[in-house]
Amino acid sequence: MAQTTNEYVRLPGKGFRRQSLFSVVRVTSRLYLGADHLLLADCSGGFEEDYRRLYYRDIQAVQVRRTSRGKHWNLFLGASILLTAGVSFLSSDAAWRGSWLAGAVFFLVVFLANVLRGPTCIAHIRTAVQVEELPSLRRLRAARRVLARLRPKIVEAQGTVDAGMLSGPAVGVAVADV
């Protein structure tokens, strides 16, 4: 029997996007590293999949910027911890006090998980014909790991540009560290 090799390597990160504003179906998005392209796979509900190939030779820029989404979640979760813990200490019944404390512990665990995952970001990849959001790159740590694996592939496909070859402003792949 012939041995098969895996053509794609799954990249870190997993994200979600909505199909439309009023849709209840969440689409799971993942990135895969191929030999000559980046594969963006969207799976909705396990029944429908959508694939987009972004060839390394066509990539003009990978844009990653920090967002304040994680800080907003931390603010909300911190307020929830304080509220539930405060209500538990004001409660005179032991059963209610225990249930409110359990809620505070739940919010504390989610808060710590959010802090440990690191800062949030949003990533886009630009080609000549489109700008595609990469929903699987929502955390800065994962985005940096993906960029470290993607940069050599893009340079291999496009080559490098010497400063002496340029007569105008710099043109080429813009993959900057965040």
C-alpha positions as CSV (number, residue, x, y, z in Angstrom):
1,M,0.0,0.0,0.0
2,A,1.4,3.4,-0.9
3,Q,2.2,5.7,1.9
4,T,0.5,9.1,1.7
5,T,2.0,12.3,3.0
6,N,0.0,15.1,4.5
7,E,0.0,17.9,2.0
8,Y,-1.1,20.5,4.6
9,V,0.2,21.5,8.0
10,R,-2.3,23.1,10.3
11,L,-1.2,26.5,11.7
12,P,-1.9,27.7,15.2
13,G,-5.2,29.4,16.0
14,K,-8.8,28.8,15.6
15,G,-11.4,31.4,15.0
16,F,-15.1,32.0,14.4
17,R,-16.9,34.3,12.0
18,R,-20.6,34.8,11.4
19,Q,-22.1,34.3,8.0
20,S,-24.4,37.3,8.3
21,L,-25.5,39.8,10.9
22,F,-28.6,37.8,11.9
23,S,-27.2,34.3,11.4
24,V,-27.0,31.9,14.3
25,V,-24.5,29.6,12.5
26,R,-20.9,30.2,13.5
27,V,-18.3,29.4,11.0
28,T,-15.1,27.8,12.3
29,S,-12.0,29.1,10.5
30,R,-8.5,27.5,10.4
31,L,-5.3,28.1,8.4
32,Y,-3.2,25.4,6.7
33,L,0.2,25.7,5.2
34,G,0.6,24.1,1.8
35,A,3.5,23.7,-0.5
36,D,2.8,26.8,-2.6
37,H,-0.2,28.4,-0.9
38,L,-2.0,29.2,2.3
39,L,-5.3,27.4,2.7
40,L,-8.1,29.2,4.6
41,A,-10.8,26.7,5.6
42,D,-14.2,27.7,6.9
43,C,-16.5,25.0,8.2
44,S,-20.1,25.8,9.1
45,G,-21.9,23.4,11.3
46,G,-20.0,20.4,10.0
47,F,-22.0,20.1,6.8
48,E,-20.6,22.9,4.6
49,E,-17.0,23.8,4.0
50,D,-15.5,26.7,2.1
51,Y,-11.8,26.8,1.0
52,R,-9.7,29.7,-0.2
53,R,-6.2,29.4,-1.5
54,L,-3.9,32.3,-1.1
55,Y,-0.8,31.7,-3.2
56,Y,2.5,32.9,-1.7
57,R,3.5,34.6,-4.9
58,D,0.3,36.7,-4.8
59,I,0.6,37.9,-1.2
60,Q,1.4,41.5,-1.0
61,A,1.1,42.1,2.8
62,V,0.1,40.4,6.0
63,Q,-1.3,43.0,8.4
64,V,-1.6,42.2,12.1
65,R,-2.7,44.9,14.6
66,R,-3.5,44.8,18.3
67,T,-7.0,45.3,19.5
68,S,-8.5,46.2,22.9
69,R,-11.0,43.3,22.8
70,G,-9.2,41.3,25.4
71,K,-9.0,44.3,27.8
72,H,-12.7,44.9,27.4
73,W,-13.4,41.3,28.2
74,N,-11.1,41.6,31.3
75,L,-13.0,44.7,32.4
76,F,-16.4,42.9,32.0
77,L,-15.2,39.7,33.8
78,G,-13.5,41.7,36.6
79,A,-16.8,43.6,37.2
80,S,-18.7,40.3,37.2
81,I,-16.3,38.8,39.7
82,L,-16.7,41.8,42.0
83,L,-20.5,41.9,41.7
84,T,-21.0,38.2,42.3
85,A,-18.4,38.1,45.2
86,G,-20.0,41.2,46.7
87,V,-23.5,39.7,46.6
88,S,-22.2,36.5,48.1
89,F,-20.8,38.3,51.1
90,L,-24.0,40.3,51.6
91,S,-26.1,37.1,51.5
92,S,-27.2,35.7,54.8
93,D,-28.2,32.3,53.6
94,A,-25.3,29.8,53.3
95,A,-26.8,28.1,50.2
96,W,-27.1,31.4,48.3
97,R,-23.7,32.5,49.5
98,G,-22.2,29.3,48.1
99,S,-24.0,29.7,44.7
100,W,-22.9,33.3,44.3
101,L,-19.3,32.3,45.3
102,A,-19.4,29.5,42.7
103,G,-20.4,32.2,40.1
104,A,-17.5,34.4,41.2
105,V,-15.1,31.5,40.9
106,F,-16.4,30.7,37.4
107,F,-15.8,34.3,36.3
108,L,-12.4,34.2,37.9
109,V,-11.4,31.1,35.9
110,V,-12.6,32.7,32.7
111,F,-10.7,35.9,33.6
112,L,-7.5,34.1,34.2
113,A,-7.8,32.1,31.0
114,N,-8.3,35.3,29.0
115,V,-5.2,36.9,30.7
116,L,-3.0,33.8,30.1
117,R,-4.0,33.7,26.4
118,G,-2.4,37.1,25.9
119,P,-3.3,40.2,24.0
120,T,-5.8,40.1,21.1
121,C,-5.3,41.1,17.5
122,I,-6.9,41.1,14.1
123,A,-5.1,39.9,11.0
124,H,-5.7,40.5,7.3
125,I,-3.9,39.2,4.2
126,R,-3.7,41.4,1.1
127,T,-3.4,40.2,-2.4
128,A,-3.8,42.1,-5.7
129,V,-7.5,41.4,-5.8
130,Q,-8.7,41.0,-2.2
131,V,-8.1,41.7,1.4
132,E,-9.1,38.6,3.4
133,E,-9.5,38.6,7.2
134,L,-7.9,35.7,9.0
135,P,-10.3,34.9,11.9
136,S,-8.1,32.1,13.3
137,L,-5.5,34.7,14.3
138,R,-7.2,36.4,17.2
139,R,-4.3,36.3,19.6
140,L,-1.0,38.0,19.1
141,R,1.1,34.9,20.2
142,A,-0.6,32.7,17.5
143,A,-0.2,35.5,14.9
144,R,3.5,35.8,15.5
145,R,4.0,32.0,15.3
146,V,2.1,31.9,12.0
147,L,4.1,34.9,10.6
148,A,7.3,33.1,11.5
149,R,6.3,30.1,9.5
150,L,4.8,32.1,6.6
151,R,7.6,34.6,6.0
152,P,10.2,32.0,4.6
153,K,7.5,30.6,2.3
154,I,6.7,34.0,0.9
155,V,10.3,35.0,0.5
156,E,11.0,31.7,-1.3
157,A,8.1,32.2,-3.7
158,Q,8.7,35.9,-4.4
159,G,12.4,36.3,-3.8
160,T,14.0,39.3,-2.1
161,V,14.4,42.8,-3.3
162,D,17.7,44.7,-2.9
163,A,17.5,48.4,-2.1
164,G,19.6,49.3,-5.2
165,M,17.0,47.7,-7.5
166,L,14.3,50.1,-6.4
167,S,14.0,53.4,-8.1
168,G,10.9,54.6,-6.2
169,P,9.2,53.8,-2.9
170,A,9.8,50.3,-1.5
171,V,7.6,47.6,-3.1
172,G,7.4,44.0,-1.9
173,V,6.1,41.8,0.8
174,A,5.3,43.7,4.0
175,V,5.4,41.2,6.8
176,A,6.2,43.3,9.9
177,D,6.6,42.2,13.5
178,V,4.0,43.4,15.9
